């Protein structure tokens, strides 16, 4: 498994989201534990040091499901900004958790209700850090 990369800002904000969601019982214990495990294994850097090919908060990503060849495009956002109709997916969702901190071309195994599937990050259409938005 590749080491994920997170900005200090994303790291602290995601950590707070998990804490708040656990307090309000809007995230299951397993989901919270998995995301915390991802956070604890991350390489944490200053926002200006994030490579342009890494999925960060507020990134718009295009992914492929390798087993079905289906593609999706969405933005990874904080829970209060999530809107399925606008393709804005919460960081607390399993797919966002699976992608955060990984790079373009990375392939990630992800457990879905029907079993194990494999995703590939095809493209980052927008990344705040690459656009110079270091405090988003």
Secondary structure, DSSP 4 states (H G I P E B T S, - for coil): -PPPEEEHHHHHHHHHHHHHHHHTT-S-HHHHHHHHHHHHHSEEE-GGG--TTB--TT-EEEEEETTT--EEEEEEE-GGG-BGGGTEEETTSHHHHHHTT-BTT-EEEEEETTEEEEEEEEEEEE-TTTTT-TT-
